[in-house]
Amino acid sequence: ASHVQLSNTRLRGFEMEDPLNVNEDRNLIEKESSIATSKLDVSATKANSSYIDSAPPRNKFLRSLSRVFTKNVLLFLAELGGEFIGTFVLTLIAITVSASDILLNTEVGLWNIAFVTGMGVGISIYSTAYFSNSHLNPAVTLAFALVRWRVFSWKKVVPYILVQILAGFLAAAIMYALYWDSIELYELENGIIRGQNNSVATASVFGAYFPNPAFDLYKHDGGDVVSPARAMAIEAWATGILVFVIFSFSDPNNSSVGRVDRKNKSAVPLLIALTVAVLICLYAPLTQAALNPARDLGPRLFAAAAGWGSVAIPGPKNGFWVYFVGPSIGGPLGGLLYDWVIARVAKSNMKKDPDNQVK
C-alpha cells in the first residue's frame, strides 16, 4: 500500500512539476495517428481509382450511354414513341376499315367508315397523350411549329414527321399481312392486274385518290371533275378546318371544353374524333379525305413496294403530292386563323368584359 501511495505521489509530482511534457507526448501521438489515417485514405482512394480504371468495357459503355441518354433525350424518345404508336394505331384502323368495305363487300357505308376512322383518331390520342404531344399528323406538327413555336420547337419537326410516316408504312404492312389473300381474290374476281391503271381499286385501300374510286364519279372521267389543283385545295381546306378545331379545343382559355386551368380537357380527343368523322363524310367522295400526310404517304410507299408501283407513286395524273402539300398548307393556315385572329379577338373582349366568358 505504501508502495502504491508512493508511486501515485511521484506521478502527481511529475504532473505538477512538468505537465507540458505529457501534453506534448499526447499531441505527438494524435498527430501520428492522423497521418496514418490519411495514408490509409489515400491508399483506399488509389485502390478505388485503379478499380474504376480497370473496370470492364461493358461498364464504360453503360457510363457513356448514361451521358448520351440524358433525361431530356429520354423524354424526347418517349415523345417519338408516342407519335409512332398513335400514328400506327390511327392508320391501321383507317385503312383496315376501308379494306373490309372494299375487299369483303361488307357495305359498311361512308358514315360507318368515317365514324370508325374518327374513333381511331380519338383512341390514338387518348392512348398516347400522356407521354407525347399526340400530333399523329405532319400537318398538325407543322402547324404547331409555325404558329405555336413557343410550346413546340422546330427541332422536333423532322423527327416527328419521319416517325409518323414510318408508323404509317408499318401499319400498311400489318394490314397487308392480314388481308393479302382477300386482296388477291378481289383482283382475280374483278380482272385487276396489280400495277396497271385498273388496280387503283385495290391501291385505294392504302393511299387516297381523287375522286374516290369507290364512287361513280371516278368511273365517268373523274379527272375532269376533280383536278390535282382542286384536290389539293379540298385537302388543304378540310385539314385547315381540322387544325382550327384542334387549336380551339387545346386553347387553355377555351373553357367551353374544359376548365381554364387545363385540368379537365378529357373531352377534347373525342371531339377531335367526331370532327374527323364529319370531314370524311363531307369530302371523302371527292378526295377520300386523307387529311393526314402520314396516313397517306406511309401506306402509299408500302403499296408502291408491294407491286402497285406507279399506280401508288406518282399515281394517276401524277397526283400523289396532293395529299402531302394540301394538308401541309391548310393545317398551318387553320392554326394561324385561330391563334392570330379568333383567339386574339376573344382575349381582347374578355379583358374589356370579363363576365362575357363562356363558362
Beta strands, then each sheet from edge to edge (+ up, - down):
end
